[in-house]
Amino acid sequence: MIEVSARGLSVGFYTPTQVDSLLRHVFGPDTQLITDGTYYVADGAGALVAAGGWSKRRTLFGGDQMKDHEDPLLDPATEPARIRAFFVHPDAARQGHGRRLFDACASAAAAAGFRSLTLVAALPGEPLYRALGFEVTERFELHLPDGVSVPVARMTRALAPPVSASPRTPA
């Protein structure tokens, strides 16, 4: 689904050459998210329609093909959790699947003690993340190994603390 999502939703944002390069060098599964239990999927009519996760580890973006080192844990008191690897099937875009996955990620990250979130957004994802309350903090280009450059945006937002039951006051 990653390839279908990237090719279908990148039209008008990236050239086919940029998408090919992203698929080769950046986009792909990050098995650490699966091992950590922080990667979620959405089914629609018996088929996978969206996937996305959050991370308590230092890696900011990219699949396994980008890693060549250990991925240490973040300090929730001082560092933001990462929103990672969101992909939506083009036929299921703008139907709330990404928002529901994000809500699950934000709740879990807040419960783990994180106070903020950060991510690197590919341009097609930026409108969703803005709608979710993220703000662009930096724009930059990924310079990929095949010489292709791809514009992306680093985005952040605060996390509300987890809701806890308040003690009852005697009547």
C-alpha positions as CSV (number, residue, x, y, z in Angstrom):
1,M,0.0,0.0,0.0
2,I,2.9,2.4,0.6
3,E,3.8,2.5,-3.1
4,V,0.1,2.9,-4.2
5,S,-0.3,5.7,-1.6
6,A,2.9,7.5,-2.6
7,R,2.2,7.4,-6.3
8,G,-1.5,8.2,-6.1
9,L,-1.3,11.0,-3.5
10,S,1.9,12.7,-4.7
11,V,0.5,13.8,-8.1
12,G,0.8,17.6,-8.2
13,F,3.3,17.7,-5.3
14,Y,6.2,15.7,-6.6
15,T,7.5,14.5,-10.0
16,P,7.4,10.8,-10.8
17,T,11.3,10.8,-10.5
18,Q,11.0,12.3,-7.0
19,V,8.4,9.7,-6.0
20,D,10.5,6.8,-7.4
21,S,13.5,8.1,-5.3
22,L,11.4,8.5,-2.2
23,L,10.2,4.9,-2.6
24,R,13.7,3.6,-3.1
25,H,15.5,5.5,-0.4
26,V,13.0,6.8,2.2
27,F,9.5,5.3,2.2
28,G,9.1,1.8,3.5
29,P,8.3,-0.2,6.6
30,D,10.2,0.6,9.8
31,T,10.1,-2.7,11.6
32,Q,11.1,-1.0,14.9
33,L,7.6,0.6,15.0
34,I,6.0,-2.8,14.6
35,T,8.3,-4.3,17.3
36,D,7.5,-1.4,19.7
37,G,3.7,-1.9,19.0
38,T,3.3,1.7,17.9
39,Y,2.2,1.1,14.3
40,Y,-1.5,0.9,13.5
41,V,-3.6,0.0,10.5
42,A,-7.1,0.8,9.3
43,D,-9.3,-1.7,7.5
44,G,-12.1,-0.7,5.1
45,A,-14.3,-3.3,3.5
46,G,-11.8,-6.0,4.3
47,A,-8.8,-4.3,2.8
48,L,-6.0,-2.2,4.3
49,V,-6.8,1.5,3.7
50,A,-4.4,3.3,5.9
51,A,-1.4,2.8,8.2
52,G,0.6,5.1,10.5
53,G,2.3,5.2,13.8
54,W,4.3,7.0,16.4
55,S,7.7,6.4,17.9
56,K,9.4,6.8,21.2
57,R,12.8,6.5,19.4
58,R,15.2,9.0,17.9
59,T,14.6,8.2,14.1
60,L,12.5,11.0,12.7
61,F,11.5,9.5,9.3
62,G,12.2,6.7,6.8
63,G,12.0,3.0,6.6
64,D,14.5,0.3,7.5
65,Q,16.6,1.1,4.4
66,M,17.6,4.4,6.0
67,K,18.9,2.9,9.2
68,D,22.5,1.9,9.8
69,H,22.6,2.5,13.6
70,E,20.8,1.7,16.8
71,D,17.6,3.7,17.4
72,P,17.8,4.9,21.0
73,L,14.8,5.9,23.1
74,L,13.7,9.5,23.5
75,D,13.2,11.2,26.9
76,P,9.5,12.0,27.0
77,A,10.0,14.9,29.5
78,T,12.3,16.8,27.1
79,E,11.9,15.4,23.6
80,P,8.9,15.1,21.3
81,A,7.5,11.8,20.2
82,R,7.7,11.1,16.4
83,I,4.7,10.7,14.1
84,R,5.8,8.2,11.5
85,A,5.0,6.5,8.3
86,F,1.5,7.6,7.6
87,F,0.1,6.2,4.3
88,V,-3.5,6.2,3.0
89,H,-4.7,4.4,0.0
90,P,-5.8,7.0,-2.6
91,D,-9.3,5.5,-2.8
92,A,-9.7,6.0,1.0
93,A,-8.2,9.5,1.2
94,R,-10.1,12.3,3.0
95,Q,-12.4,9.8,4.7
96,G,-11.0,10.2,8.3
97,H,-8.7,7.2,8.4
98,G,-5.6,9.3,8.9
99,R,-7.2,11.4,11.6
100,R,-8.4,8.3,13.5
101,L,-4.9,6.8,13.3
102,F,-3.4,10.0,14.5
103,D,-5.8,10.2,17.4
104,A,-4.7,6.7,18.5
105,C,-1.0,7.8,18.1
106,A,-1.5,11.0,20.1
107,S,-3.3,9.3,22.9
108,A,-0.7,6.6,23.2
109,A,2.2,9.1,23.1
110,A,0.6,11.3,25.7
111,A,0.0,8.2,27.9
112,A,3.7,7.4,27.6
113,G,4.5,10.9,29.0
114,F,5.3,12.8,25.9
115,R,4.3,16.5,25.8
116,S,4.7,17.2,22.1
117,L,5.0,15.6,18.7
118,T,7.2,16.2,15.7
119,L,7.3,14.8,12.2
120,V,8.8,15.3,8.7
121,A,5.9,15.7,6.3
122,A,6.1,14.9,2.6
123,L,4.2,17.6,0.8
124,P,1.0,15.6,0.2
125,G,0.7,15.0,3.9
126,E,1.1,18.6,5.0
127,P,-2.6,19.5,4.7
128,L,-3.6,16.7,6.9
129,Y,-1.0,17.6,9.6
130,R,-2.0,21.2,9.5
131,A,-5.6,20.2,10.0
132,L,-4.4,18.1,13.0
133,G,-2.8,21.2,14.6
134,F,0.8,20.9,13.5
135,E,2.8,23.9,12.4
136,V,5.7,24.0,10.0
137,T,8.9,24.8,11.9
138,E,11.3,24.2,9.1
139,R,11.3,23.5,5.3
140,F,14.2,21.7,3.8
141,E,15.2,19.3,1.0
142,L,16.1,15.7,1.3
143,H,19.1,15.1,-0.9
144,L,18.8,11.4,-1.8
145,P,21.6,9.0,-2.8
146,D,20.6,9.1,-6.5
147,G,21.0,12.9,-6.7
148,V,17.3,13.6,-6.5
149,S,16.2,16.4,-4.1
150,V,12.7,16.4,-2.5
151,P,11.2,19.2,-0.5
152,V,9.7,18.3,2.9
153,A,8.6,20.1,6.1
154,R,9.4,19.5,9.7
155,M,6.2,20.1,11.8
156,T,5.4,20.1,15.5
157,R,2.5,20.4,17.9
158,A,1.9,20.2,21.6
159,L,0.1,17.2,23.1
160,A,-2.7,17.6,25.6
161,P,-1.9,15.6,28.8
162,P,-3.9,12.4,29.1
163,V,-7.3,12.8,30.7
164,S,-7.4,11.3,34.2
165,A,-10.3,10.8,36.4
166,S,-10.6,13.7,38.8
167,P,-11.2,13.0,42.5
168,R,-14.8,13.4,43.6
169,T,-15.6,16.0,46.2
170,P,-17.9,14.9,49.0
171,A,-21.3,16.4,48.8
